[in-house]
Amino acid sequence: MITRSPRSIAQPQPCAVLGTLYSTVSRKFATVTGVFDILQVAPSASSDVLDNEIAYPLFSRTHPSDSGAAKLPPKYLQEVLGVKHFAVVYISDDGYGISYLNVVLEYARANGMNVLSVPLTFFPTPSKDELKRELRVLLNSNLNYVVGVFFRNNYDVIMEAAYELGVAGPGKMWLFCGSLANFLYENAHEFKKGSAVANATFGNAIITDGGGAPGTPKYETFVEEWKKLGDDPDTLAYINSKQPISNGDLFDFNRTREWFHKAPNDVAIYSYEAIIGMGISACNAAAKSGSTFDDEDVFSGEEHHRAFRNIDFVSASGRVTIGPDNFSRNDLSTYYIVGNLLEVNSTKTTVSMQGKKHSFYDALNRRWNIYEGSGGKRQFIFSDGTTIAPPQLGRVEENMNLISGGVRSFCLLLSTIIIVLSICFLSCTVAMRKKTVFRMSQPPFLIMICIGTFLMATGIICLSMDEGVASITGLNVSCTLLPWLLSIGFVVTFAALFSKLWRINKLVKASRGFRRVTVTVFDVLVPFVILLSMNTIILIVWQSISPLRWEREVLTTNQYDQVIASEGSCNSKNSTVYISSLLFVNGIAIILACHQAYIGRNVRTEMNESKHIGMAMICIFQSCFFGIPLLFMTSSNRSAYLFISSSVYFVVCVSTLLCIFLPKFLKIQGIRLGTAENSRGPSVTGISSRARRLRSNVDVIDFDSLASPRDDQDTMMRERLKTLRSTQKEIKQKKQPISQMEEQCLKPLREKNEEHVEREGQGNDSETNLIGNAERSSEEIKDGQLVNDDEEDQRT
């Protein structure tokens, strides 16, 4: 102790007291010293309870408090190992463990770390099975890093249970602290070779406030001076004279030369700094209070305590500063040693392990330094025997929401059916392009339909891709091709149907006005070019600014940010804008095409093609009308989305192919659809088989059968038809122009037709349509387009 007054040599008045190592003793002792107005400074006694300013107003210590030391394990895990998620195993019946846990939790919250607390009950002493039940929460968490806050008398039973449960050993790392860490750092611990405890200990870490960091200048100087104390006999005798009386083998306080030649422990260093600090603060308190040391004119214990809290000097353990939030050593002003628990000795049956220094926290520069070894910086050996740190979290089963094998197989089957039909119909069109049935339907448009459906079918293949069948590079290529295949395929198919409908309706409209009109291939390609250009511009802008790329979106995570469920899809920035633009452009075109199909619903052609095209357009419209909302509803389910989208494209493609090509094959096979001859409505290529005979040999035409007399007014009509027949015979024999004759014959027919319209409305029988039929026949005869229909006449 240090005395206030040097005059009382016989009974010196104490100025300050060097405290004890244990918190329980220091608490009682601090109460007494507080009553007598005496400063107490402890070299250890780290309990946070002693920071209570009201209960212990004159207590202080050169050792960090538990709350200060508790910040270092999470700091090491975060800054050195990059760990954000870990567990703390502590004794729930002990105030030290609870206090330590609270500080760790506070540090973790402030630094974005996740901590799992695992309390263990030791009063009464638990069995191994009970410990396993309490440790099972650690097993379920998948955490690989654990901070152990317990004591050496609990160590073996806890680590044995942890190893057998699978939460200690290879692939795991435990970081021990407190008094247990000090024990494992300073002493070799012997285990049975191959035992669960030995396997659970190897490769773990300890972090201890060792009082100094070997290799630092101040520490090495202190060690040299420490050894000199044992080398000087007079100094050694003086020290032993101040030691308590030894009590046999239980307590031996006698100090020898060998004892001083060992590295000083943390208590020795912190005790030295406590004594130096009390002396410096006493001088400062005396100077500040103006003490003369005459007649009790000395500083008070409170003044001494206040001066001690302001000390600041560099020593073996770092920079000695107190506070500022409590009466303890600043937690980041001292060195902390990180040791690696490795084998130091072994026999046939036993193995000894001890913490070997690996790194330390540099209190002066506030950073972690790794000790140098023979080959450079020392490598940390982990529990699996390697220098590779285990992942902070064990692997969890991630639900990637991949497309199920059954759905993918079904969708690829649909795609295959479309591709086969497209190739077959394309081949038939090329092979039969000179046949009347295909020639009348314009083979280029039929080829466009086949190509369009083929492209849409390949788009289904791109839709069915995910990580289960392709790499990321392949998926990115698939995402790039997808909008082009689907959009261009739809445009090619749809434009061909739209152009055919538009051509038919334009011819019908012209025939009703009794005027001749020419529809070229360029005219019918205009809608295709416009629609293709608009889609291409949107796709090019999309691909240039924000192309589709395969991305995996995290759906759910656990408390440690591990992905539990995710979903992959083709995504791009503002993709909704581009998709909406494509849907708008093509949707307007579909509506216009359906309008054209409605206009031409009663138009009869050789193959009744307008009706079939209209059916195909209605199928397309219905598929899009019901399918697109379903696609938005199932967008969160990859398998359902693929199933719906593939089904929509299948209906669009197959309905189009069958509606266009099936009637042609039936016609070639001689199978009539039952509606072409007797359906009501205007005709483009001819109203009836009777009228078509005008395009063949005129000698076989029975004009009397073209119109049945309905009243006396029809007599003139039949006479005019006889005149037309005679005129056609003369034309065939003399090969002379017929424009004048044709006009003379058709003029009364037009007048008669107008009378019928006024009397009976828009007629649909053969007589009403006779004018357009005769005019059509005359125009074709004039152009020399005489067609032989003898085979059809025989069938009729």
C-alpha positions in Angstrom: 0.0 0.0 0.0 1.0 3.6 -0.4 0.8 5.9 2.7 -0.4 9.5 2.6 1.8 10.9 5.4 5.5 10.0 5.5 5.7 11.2 9.2 3.7 8.2 10.6 6.4 5.6 10.0 5.3 3.4 12.8 1.7 3.4 11.9 1.6 4.7 8.3 -1.8 5.8 7.1 -2.7 4.0 3.9 -3.1 6.0 0.7 -4.2 3.3 -1.7 -4.7 -0.5 -1.7 -3.8 -3.0 -4.4 -6.9 -5.1 -4.7 -7.4 -8.9 -5.1 -7.7 -11.2 -8.2 -11.3 -12.3 -7.5 -14.4 -10.2 -8.0 -16.2 -11.6 -5.0 -13.4 -10.7 -2.6 -12.9 -7.3 -4.3 -16.5 -6.4 -3.8 -16.3 -6.8 0.0 -12.9 -5.2 0.2 -14.1 -2.2 -1.9 -16.9 -1.6 0.5 -14.4 -1.3 3.4 -12.0 0.9 1.5 -14.8 3.1 0.5 -15.8 3.7 4.1 -12.2 4.6 5.1 -11.8 6.9 2.0 -9.1 4.8 0.5 -8.5 4.1 -3.3 -8.5 0.4 -4.2 -7.0 -0.7 -7.6 -7.3 -4.3 -8.6 -5.1 -6.1 -11.2 -7.9 -8.4 -12.2 -11.4 -8.8 -10.6 -13.2 -8.2 -13.9 -16.9 -8.4 -12.9 -19.1 -5.6 -14.2 -20.7 -5.3 -10.8 -17.6 -3.4 -9.6 -18.3 -0.6 -12.0 -21.2 0.5 -9.8 -20.2 4.0 -8.8 -22.6 4.3 -5.9 -21.7 1.0 -4.2 -18.0 1.1 -4.9 -17.1 4.8 -5.4 -13.3 4.5 -4.8 -12.7 1.2 -6.8 -10.8 1.0 -10.0 -8.7 -1.6 -12.0 -6.0 -1.9 -14.6 -7.7 -4.9 -16.1 -10.6 -4.5 -18.5 -14.0 -5.4 -17.2 -15.9 -8.4 -18.5 -18.0 -6.1 -20.7 -14.9 -4.6 -22.1 -13.2 -7.9 -22.8 -16.4 -9.3 -24.2 -16.2 -7.0 -27.2 -13.0 -8.7 -28.5 -14.3 -12.1 -29.5 -16.9 -10.7 -31.9 -14.4 -8.1 -33.1 -11.9 -10.8 -33.9 -14.5 -12.9 -35.7 -15.7 -10.0 -37.8 -12.4 -8.2 -38.6 -10.1 -11.2 -39.0 -12.3 -14.1 -40.1 -15.1 -12.1 -41.7 -17.8 -13.9 -39.7 -21.2 -12.3 -39.2 -23.1 -15.2 -37.7 -22.1 -17.1 -34.6 -23.4 -18.6 -31.4 -22.5 -18.0 -27.7 -22.6 -21.0 -25.4 -22.7 -19.8 -21.8 -23.7 -21.0 -18.3 -27.2 -19.6 -17.6 -26.8 -20.0 -13.8 -23.7 -17.7 -13.7 -23.8 -13.9 -13.7 -20.5 -13.8 -15.6 -21.9 -15.7 -18.6 -25.1 -13.6 -18.7 -23.1 -10.3 -18.5 -20.7 -11.5 -21.2 -23.6 -12.5 -23.5 -25.3 -9.1 -23.1 -22.1 -7.2 -24.2 -21.7 -9.5 -27.2 -25.3 -9.0 -28.2 -24.9 -5.2 -27.9 -21.7 -5.3 -30.0 -23.4 -7.5 -32.6 -26.4 -5.2 -33.0 -24.1 -2.2 -33.4 -22.1 -3.9 -36.1 -24.7 -5.9 -38.1 -23.9 -9.3 -36.7 -26.3 -12.1 -35.8 -25.9 -14.0 -32.6 -27.6 -17.2 -31.3 -27.5 -17.6 -27.5 -27.3 -21.1 -26.2 -27.7 -21.3 -22.4 -26.6 -24.4 -20.5 -27.9 -25.2 -17.0 -25.3 -26.5 -14.6 -27.1 -26.4 -11.3 -27.7 -29.2 -10.6 -24.9 -30.7 -12.7 -26.5 -32.0 -16.0 -25.9 -35.3 -17.6 -24.5 -35.6 -21.1 -27.9 -36.3 -22.7 -29.3 -33.1 -21.0 -26.4 -31.1 -22.4 -27.1 -32.5 -25.9 -30.7 -31.5 -25.7 -29.7 -27.9 -24.8 -27.0 -27.9 -27.5 -29.5 -29.2 -30.2 -30.5 -25.6 -31.0 -26.9 -25.0 -32.1 -27.1 -28.1 -34.3 -30.3 -26.9 -35.9 -28.9 -23.4 -36.6 -26.1 -24.6 -39.0 -23.7 -22.2 -37.3 -20.0 -23.2 -37.5 -18.5 -20.5 -35.2 -19.1 -20.6 -31.4 -17.9 -18.4 -28.6 -17.5 -20.5 -25.4 -18.1 -18.7 -22.1 -17.7 -21.2 -19.3 -15.0 -22.5 -17.0 -12.4 -25.2 -17.0 -14.4 -27.4 -14.6 -17.2 -27.5 -17.2 -15.0 -27.8 -20.3 -14.6 -31.6 -20.7 -18.3 -32.5 -20.3 -19.5 -29.7 -22.6 -17.1 -30.3 -25.4 -17.6 -34.1 -25.3 -21.4 -33.6 -25.7 -20.8 -31.0 -28.4 -18.5 -33.4 -30.4 -20.9 -36.3 -30.2 -23.8 -34.1 -31.3 -21.8 -32.8 -34.3 -21.4 -29.1 -33.2 -17.7 -29.4 -32.4 -14.8 -31.0 -34.2 -13.8 -30.8 -37.9 -15.7 -28.1 -39.8 -16.4 -26.1 -36.6 -14.5 -23.5 -34.7 -14.9 -22.6 -31.0 -13.4 -19.4 -29.6 -12.9 -19.7 -25.8 -12.5 -16.6 -23.6 -12.2 -15.5 -19.9 -10.5 -17.6 -17.3 -10.8 -20.8 -19.4 -8.8 -19.1 -22.2 -6.2 -18.0 -19.7 -5.9 -21.5 -18.4 -5.6 -23.1 -21.9 -3.1 -20.5 -22.9 -0.8 -20.9 -19.9 -1.1 -24.6 -19.3 -1.1 -27.7 -21.5 -4.3 -29.8 -21.1 -3.9 -33.6 -21.3 -6.6 -35.7 -23.0 -6.9 -39.4 -23.9 -5.8 -39.8 -27.5 -8.6 -40.1 -30.0 -11.2 -39.1 -27.3 -14.2 -36.9 -28.1 -12.8 -34.1 -26.0 -9.4 -34.3 -27.7 -11.0 -34.2 -31.1 -13.3 -31.3 -30.1 -10.3 -29.3 -28.7 -7.9 -29.5 -31.6 -7.9 -26.5 -34.0 -10.0 -24.2 -31.8 -9.0 -20.7 -30.7 -8.6 -18.8 -27.4 -8.6 -15.1 -26.9 -7.1 -13.8 -23.6 -6.1 -10.5 -22.2 -2.6 -11.8 -21.5 -1.3 -8.5 -20.1 1.1 -8.1 -22.9 2.0 -9.1 -26.5 5.3 -10.9 -26.9 7.5 -9.1 -29.4 6.3 -5.6 -28.6 9.1 -3.3 -27.4 7.6 -2.4 -24.0 6.7 -6.0 -23.2 10.2 -7.3 -24.1 11.8 -4.6 -21.9 9.5 -5.5 -19.0 10.5 -9.2 -19.4 14.2 -8.4 -19.3 13.7 -6.3 -16.1 11.5 -9.0 -14.7 14.3 -11.6 -15.1 16.8 -9.3 -13.3 14.7 -9.5 -10.2 15.5 -13.2 -9.9 19.1 -12.7 -10.7 19.7 -10.2 -7.8 19.8 -12.1 -4.4 19.1 -9.0 -2.4 16.1 -8.1 -4.4 14.9 -11.7 -4.3 15.2 -11.8 -0.5 13.4 -8.5 -0.1 10.5 -9.8 -2.2 10.2 -13.0 -0.3 10.2 -11.1 3.0 7.0 -9.4 1.8 5.3 -12.6 0.8 2.7 -14.3 3.0 3.7 -17.3 4.9 3.5 -20.5 2.8 1.1 -23.2 3.7 2.8 -26.4 2.6 2.1 -27.6 -0.9 -1.3 -25.9 -1.1 0.0 -22.3 -1.2 3.7 -21.7 -1.9 4.5 -18.0 -2.0 8.2 -18.4 -2.1 9.7 -16.9 -5.2 12.9 -18.3 -6.8 15.2 -17.4 -9.7 13.5 -19.9 -11.9 10.1 -18.4 -11.2 11.3 -15.0 -12.4 12.8 -16.5 -15.6 9.4 -17.6 -16.8 7.3 -15.2 -18.8 5.3 -13.0 -16.5 1.6 -13.7 -16.5 -1.1 -11.1 -16.9 -1.6 -10.6 -13.1 2.1 -9.6 -12.7 1.9 -7.1 -15.5 -1.5 -5.6 -14.4 -0.2 -5.5 -10.8 2.8 -3.6 -11.8 0.7 -1.1 -13.8 -1.7 -0.7 -10.9 1.1 0.2 -8.5 2.7 2.7 -11.0 -0.8 4.2 -11.7 -1.5 4.7 -8.0 1.9 6.4 -7.5 1.4 8.7 -10.5 -2.2 9.6 -9.5 -1.1 10.3 -5.9 1.4 12.8 -7.1 -1.1 14.4 -9.4 -3.8 14.5 -6.6 -1.4 16.0 -4.2 -0.3 18.7 -6.7 -3.9 19.5 -7.6 -5.1 19.7 -4.1 -2.1 21.6 -2.8 -1.3 19.1 -0.1 1.5 20.0 2.3 1.4 16.6 4.2 1.5 18.7 7.4 -1.1 18.0 10.1 -3.2 15.8 7.9 -3.1 18.2 5.0 -3.3 15.5 2.4 -5.5 14.8 -0.6 -8.7 12.8 -0.1 -9.5 9.3 -1.4 -12.0 10.8 -3.8 -9.3 13.2 -5.2 -6.9 10.3 -5.5 -9.6 8.2 -7.3 -10.3 11.1 -9.7 -6.6 11.5 -10.5 -6.3 7.8 -11.1 -9.1 7.9 -13.6 -7.0 10.4 -15.6 -3.8 8.4 -15.8 -2.4 7.8 -19.3 1.0 6.0 -19.9 2.4 3.3 -22.1 3.4 0.0 -20.4 4.0 -3.6 -21.2 0.3 -4.3 -21.7 -0.4 -1.3 -23.9 -1.6 2.1 -23.2 -2.9 2.3 -19.7 -6.1 4.5 -19.6 -9.2 4.3 -17.5 -12.8 4.7 -18.6 -14.2 6.9 -19.8 -17.6 5.3 -19.1 -16.5 3.4 -16.0 -13.7 2.9 -13.4 -12.1 0.0 -15.4 -9.3 -0.2 -17.9 -10.3 1.0 -21.4 -11.2 -2.3 -23.2 -9.2 -1.4 -26.3 -6.1 0.0 -24.6 -4.6 -3.4 -23.8 -3.2 -6.3 -25.9 -5.3 -9.4 -26.4 -3.6 -12.6 -27.5 -5.3 -15.0 -29.9 -3.9 -18.6 -29.5 -4.4 -21.7 -31.6 -5.1 -24.9 -29.6 -2.6 -27.4 -31.0 -0.9 -30.6 -29.9 2.3 -29.9 -27.9 3.0 -33.4 -26.6 1.7 -36.9 -27.1 2.3 -40.5 -26.0 0.7 -43.7 -27.1 -2.4 -43.1 -25.0 -2.5 -39.4 -24.3 -2.2 -36.1 -26.1 -1.5 -32.6 -24.6 -2.8 -29.4 -26.2 -2.1 -25.8 -25.4 -2.8 -22.4 -26.9 0.0 -21.3 -29.1 0.1 -17.6 -29.9 -1.0 -16.7 -33.4 -2.0 -13.1 -33.4 -2.7 -10.2 -31.0 -4.7 -7.0 -30.9 -2.3 -4.0 -31.1 -3.8 -1.7 -28.5 -1.6 1.2 -29.6 -2.5 1.0 -33.3 -5.9 -0.5 -32.9 -5.4 -3.4 -35.3 -4.8 -7.1 -35.4 -1.3 -8.3 -36.0 -0.2 -11.9 -36.8 3.0 -13.2 -35.3 5.9 -14.1 -37.6 7.0 -17.7 -37.9 9.9 -19.5 -39.5 8.3 -19.2 -42.9 6.6 -15.9 -42.5 3.4 -15.1 -40.9 1.9 -17.9 -38.8 -0.9 -20.0 -40.3 -3.9 -20.8 -38.2 -4.6 -24.6 -38.1 -8.3 -25.2 -38.0 -10.1 -28.3 -36.6 -9.9 -30.2 -39.9 -6.1 -29.9 -39.9 -6.0 -27.3 -42.8 -5.4 -23.6 -42.9 -8.7 -23.0 -44.6 -11.3 -21.4 -42.4 -14.7 -23.2 -42.4 -17.7 -21.4 -43.8 -19.5 -19.4 -41.2 -22.7 -21.3 -41.9 -23.4 -24.9 -42.8 -25.0 -25.6 -46.1 -28.7 -25.4 -46.2 -31.0 -27.0 -48.7 -32.1 -24.3 -51.1 -35.4 -24.6 -53.0 -34.4 -23.2 -56.4 -37.9 -23.7 -57.9 -36.5 -25.5 -60.9 -38.9 -26.6 -63.6 -40.1 -30.1 -62.8 -39.1 -32.9 -65.2 -42.7 -33.8 -66.1 -43.6 -30.2 -67.0 -40.5 -29.7 -69.1 -41.0 -33.0 -70.9 -44.7 -32.1 -71.6 -43.7 -28.7 -73.0 -40.9 -30.1 -75.1 -43.4 -32.6 -76.5 -45.7 -29.8 -77.5 -42.8 -28.0 -79.1 -41.9 -31.1 -81.0 -45.4 -31.6 -82.3 -45.5 -28.0 -83.6 -42.1 -28.4 -85.2 -43.0 -31.7 -86.9 -46.3 -30.2 -88.2 -44.6 -27.1 -89.5 -41.9 -29.0 -91.3 -44.4 -31.5 -92.8 -46.8 -28.8 -94.0 -43.9 -26.7 -95.4 -42.6 -29.7 -97.3 -46.1 -30.5 -98.7 -46.6 -26.9 -99.7 -43.3 -26.9 -101.6 -44.0 -30.2 -103.2 -47.7 -29.4 -104.2 -47.2 -25.7 -104.9 -48.4 -26.2 -108.6 -51.6 -28.0 -107.6 -54.7 -25.9 -108.0 -55.6 -26.2 -104.3 -52.3 -24.8 -103.1 -51.8 -22.4 -106.0 -55.2 -20.8 -105.2 -54.1 -20.3 -101.5 -50.8 -18.5 -102.4 -47.9 -20.8 -101.5 -45.7 -17.9 -100.2 -48.3 -17.2 -97.5 -48.5 -20.8 -96.6 -44.7 -21.0 -96.2 -44.8 -17.9 -94.0 -47.3 -19.6 -91.7 -45.1 -22.7 -91.4 -42.0 -20.7 -90.7 -43.8 -18.6 -88.1 -45.1 -21.6 -86.1 -41.7 -23.2 -86.3 -40.1 -20.1 -84.7 -42.7 -20.0 -81.9 -42.1 -23.7 -81.2 -38.3 -23.1 -80.8 -39.3 -20.3 -78.4 -41.0 -22.9 -76.2 -37.6 -24.7 -76.0 -35.9 -21.5 -74.7 -38.7 -21.0 -72.1 -38.0 -24.5 -70.7 -34.4 -23.8 -69.8 -33.1 -23.3 -66.3 -30.0 -24.3 -64.2 -31.2 -27.9 -64.2 -30.3 -28.4 -67.9 -28.1 -25.5 -68.9 -25.2 -23.3 -67.7 -25.5 -19.6 -67.0 -23.9 -18.7 -70.4 -26.5 -20.9 -72.2 -29.3 -19.4 -70.2 -28.2 -15.9 -71.1 -28.2 -16.9 -74.8 -31.6 -18.4 -74.4 -32.9 -15.2 -72.7 -31.6 -13.2 -75.7 -33.2 -15.4 -78.3 -36.5 -15.8 -76.5 -38.3 -12.5 -77.4 -37.0 -12.6 -81.0 -38.3 -16.1 -81.6 -41.7 -15.6 -80.1 -42.3 -12.1 -81.5 -41.0 -12.7 -85.0 -42.7 -16.1 -85.1 -46.0 -14.7 -84.1 -45.7 -11.7 -86.5 -44.8 -14.0 -89.5 -47.7 -16.4 -88.8 -50.2 -13.7 -87.9 -49.3 -11.4 -90.8 -49.8 -14.2 -93.3 -53.3 -14.8 -92.0 -54.1 -11.2 -91.8 -52.9 -10.6 -95.4 -55.0 -13.4 -96.8 -58.1 -12.1 -95.0 -57.5 -8.6 -96.2 -57.0 -9.8 -99.8 -60.2 -11.8 -99.8 -62.3 -9.0 -98.3 -60.8 -6.5 -100.8 -61.8 -8.7 -103.8 -65.3 -9.3 -102.4 -65.8 -5.6 -101.9 -64.7 -4.9 -105.5 -67.0 -7.6 -106.9 -70.0 -6.1 -105.2 -69.4 -2.8 -106.9 -69.1 -4.6 -110.3 -65.6 -3.3 -110.8 -62.3 -5.0 -111.5 -59.5 -4.7 -109.0 -55.9 -6.1 -109.0 -54.3 -7.2 -105.7 -50.6 -7.7 -106.0 -48.2 -9.5 -103.7 -46.8 -6.2 -102.6 -50.2 -5.0 -101.5 -50.8 -7.9 -99.2 -47.3 -7.7 -97.8 -47.8 -4.2 -96.5 -49.4 -5.3 -93.2 -46.6 -7.8 -92.7 -43.9 -5.3 -93.3 -45.5 -2.7 -90.9 -46.0 -5.2 -88.1 -42.6 -6.8 -88.5 -40.9 -3.3 -88.5 -42.7 -2.2 -85.3 -41.8 -5.4 -83.5 -38.2 -5.3 -84.7 -37.7 -1.7 -83.6 -39.0 -2.5 -80.1 -36.8 -5.6 -79.9 -33.6 -3.8 -81.1 -34.2 -1.0 -78.6 -34.8 -3.5 -75.8 -31.7 -5.5 -76.7 -29.5 -2.4 -77.0 -30.5 -0.7 -73.7 -31.4 -3.5 -71.4 -31.0 -7.0 -72.8 -32.5 -9.9 -71.0 -30.2 -11.8 -68.7 -30.7 -14.8 -66.5 -31.0 -13.7 -62.9 -31.9 -15.6 -59.7 -34.1 -13.8 -57.3 -34.0 -14.6 -53.6 -37.4 -15.3 -52.3 -36.8 -16.2 -48.6 -33.9 -16.3 -46.3 -33.3 -17.5 -42.7 -32.2 -15.4 -39.8 -28.6 -15.7 -40.9 -29.3 -14.5 -44.5 -29.0 -17.9 -46.0 -31.1 -18.4 -49.1 -33.9 -20.9 -48.5 -35.9 -20.3 -51.6 -35.0 -18.6 -54.9 -36.3 -18.4 -58.5 -34.5 -17.9 -61.7 -35.9 -16.1 -64.8 -34.9 -13.9 -67.7 -35.0 -10.3 -66.4 -33.9 -6.9 -67.5 -34.4 -3.3 -66.4 -37.8 -1.9 -67.5 -38.6 -5.2 -69.2 -42.3 -4.5 -68.4 -42.3 -1.5 -70.7 -40.9 -3.4 -73.7 -43.2 -6.4 -73.1 -46.2 -4.1 -72.8 -45.2 -2.3 -76.0 -45.1 -5.7 -77.9 -48.4 -6.8 -76.4 -50.0 -3.5 -77.4 -48.8 -3.5 -81.0 -49.6 -7.2 -81.6 -52.9 -6.9 -79.6 -54.2 -4.1 -81.9 -53.2 -6.1 -84.9 -55.1 -9.2 -83.6 -58.2 -7.1 -83.0 -58.0 -5.7 -86.6 -57.5 -9.2 -87.9 -60.6 -10.5 -86.0 -62.5 -7.6 -87.5 -61.4 -8.7 -91.0 -62.4 -12.2 -90.2 -65.9 -11.0 -89.1 -66.4 -9.0 -92.3 -65.5 -12.0 -94.4 -67.3 -14.6 -92.4 -69.9 -15.3 -95.2 -67.4 -15.1 -98.1 -67.2 -18.4 -100.0 -64.0 -19.4 -101.8 -63.0 -22.6 -103.5 -61.8 -24.0 -100.2 -64.1 -21.9 -98.0 -60.7 -20.4 -96.8 -62.1 -17.2 -95.3 -64.1 -19.2 -92.8 -61.0 -21.3 -91.8 -58.8 -18.3 -91.5 -61.4 -16.7 -89.3 -61.5 -19.8 -87.1 -57.7 -19.6 -86.7 -57.9 -15.9 -85.8 -60.6 -16.6 -83.2 -58.4 -19.3 -81.7 -55.5 -16.9 -81.5 -57.6 -14.2 -79.9 -59.1 -16.6 -77.3 -55.7 -18.1 -76.5 -54.2 -14.6 -75.9 -57.3 -13.3 -74.1 -57.4 -16.1 -71.5 -53.7 -17.1 -71.5 -52.0 -13.7 -70.9 -53.8 -13.1 -67.6 -53.0 -16.6 -66.5 -49.3 -16.0 -67.3 -49.3 -13.0 -64.9 -51.1 -15.0 -62.2 -48.6 -17.9 -62.4 -45.4 -15.8 -62.9 -44.3 -16.7 -59.3 -44.4 -20.5 -60.2 -41.9 -21.4 -62.8 -43.4 -24.7 -63.7 -46.9 -23.4 -64.0 -45.8 -20.4 -66.0 -44.0 -22.7 -68.5 -47.0 -25.0 -68.7 -49.5 -22.1 -69.4 -47.2 -20.3 -71.9 -46.4 -23.5 -73.8 -50.1 -24.4 -74.0 -51.0 -21.0 -75.3 -48.4 -21.2 -78.1 -49.4 -24.8 -78.8 -53.0 -23.8 -79.3 -52.1 -20.8 -81.5 -49.7 -22.8 -83.7 -51.6 -26.0 -84.1 -55.0 -24.3 -84.6 -53.5 -22.1 -87.3 -51.8 -25.0 -89.1 -54.8 -27.3 -89.0 -57.4 -24.7 -90.0 -55.2 -23.7 -93.0 -53.9 -27.0 -94.2 -56.3 -29.7 -93.2 -59.1 -28.5 -95.6 -56.7 -28.5 -98.5 -55.7 -32.1 -97.9 -59.3 -33.1 -97.5 -60.0 -31.4 -100.9 -57.2 -33.3 -102.5 -58.5 -36.6 -101.2 -61.9 -35.7 -102.6 -63.6 -35.2 -99.2 -66.1 -32.3 -99.3 -66.6 -30.2 -96.2 -70.3 -29.8 -96.9 -70.5 -26.0 -97.0 -68.7 -24.8 -100.0 -71.4 -25.5 -102.6 -74.5 -24.5 -100.7 -73.4 -21.9 -98.2 -75.0 -18.5 -98.4 -73.0 -15.4 -99.1 -70.8 -13.8 -101.8 -68.1 -15.7 -103.6 -64.6 -14.6 -104.8 -63.7 -17.4 -107.3 -67.2 -18.2 -108.2 -70.7 -18.5 -106.7 -71.5 -22.0 -107.9 -70.3 -24.8 -110.1 -72.8 -23.6 -112.7 -71.1 -20.2 -112.9 -67.6 -21.8 -113.0 -68.5 -23.5 -116.3 -68.4 -20.1 -118.0 -64.6 -20.3 -117.5 -64.3 -23.6 -119.5 -65.7 -24.8 -122.8 -68.8 -22.8 -123.5 -70.4 -25.7 -125.5 -71.0 -27.7 -122.3 -72.7 -24.8 -120.4 -76.4 -25.2 -120.0 -77.4 -21.5 -119.4 -81.0 -22.5 -119.1 -80.2 -24.3 -115.9 -78.4 -21.3 -114.3 -81.7 -19.7 -113.3 -85.1 -21.2 -112.7 -87.9 -18.9 -113.9 -89.7 -17.5 -111.0 -92.2 -15.3 -112.9 -92.8 -13.8 -116.3 -90.2 -11.1 -115.7 -87.5 -13.8 -115.9 -88.2 -14.6 -119.5 -86.2 -11.5 -120.6 -83.3 -12.7 -118.4 -83.1 -16.1 -120.0 -83.2 -14.5 -123.5 -80.3 -12.4 -122.6 -78.4 -15.4 -121.4 -79.0 -17.2 -124.6 -77.6 -14.2 -126.5 -74.5 -14.4 -124.3 -74.1 -18.1 -125.1 -74.3 -17.4 -128.8 -71.7 -14.6 -128.4 -69.3 -16.8 -126.5 -69.5 -19.5 -129.3 -68.6 -16.9 -131.9 -65.7 -15.7 -129.8 -64.4 -19.1 -129.4 -64.6 -19.7 -133.2 -63.3 -16.4 -134.4 -61.0 -15.4 -131.6 -62.1 -11.8 -131.8 -62.5 -9.1 -129.1 -65.7 -9.2 -127.1 -65.6 -5.9 -125.1 -68.5 -4.3 -127.0 -70.6 -7.5 -127.1 -69.9 -8.1 -123.4 -71.1 -4.7 -122.5 -74.3 -5.1 -124.5 -75.0 -8.4 -122.8 -74.2 -7.4 -119.2 -76.1 -4.1 -119.2 -79.6 -5.6 -119.1 -78.3 -8.1 -116.5 -77.2 -5.4 -114.2 -80.6 -3.7 -114.5 -82.4 -6.9 -113.8 -80.1 -7.5 -110.7 -80.9 -4.0 -109.4 -84.7 -4.7 -109.7 -84.2 -8.0 -107.7 -82.3 -6.2 -105.0 -84.9 -3.5 -104.7 -87.7 -6.1 -104.6 -86.3 -8.8 -102.4 -83.3 -7.2 -100.7 -79.8 -8.7 -100.8 -80.5 -12.0 -102.5 -78.3 -15.0 -101.9 -79.7 -17.4 -104.6 -78.0 -18.2 -107.9 -80.1 -15.7 -109.8 -79.1 -12.8 -107.6 -75.4 -13.7 -107.8 -75.7 -14.4 -111.5 -74.6 -10.9 -112.5 -71.3 -11.0 -110.6 -70.8 -14.6 -111.9 -71.3 -13.7 -115.5 -69.2 -10.6 -115.2 -66.4 -12.6 -113.6 -66.7 -15.2 -116.3 -66.6 -12.6 -119.1 -63.5 -10.9 -117.7 -61.7 -14.1 -117.5 -62.7 -15.1 -121.0 -61.5 -11.7 -122.2 -58.1 -12.3 -120.6 -57.9 -15.8 -122.1 -58.1 -17.5 -118.6 -60.2 -20.5 -119.7 -60.1 -23.3 -117.1 -61.3 -26.8 -117.8 -63.5 -28.1 -114.9 -64.6 -31.4 -116.5 -63.6 -33.4 -113.5 -65.7 -31.3 -111.2 -68.6 -31.4 -113.7 -68.5 -35.1 -113.5 -68.6 -35.0 -109.7 -71.5 -32.6 -109.8 
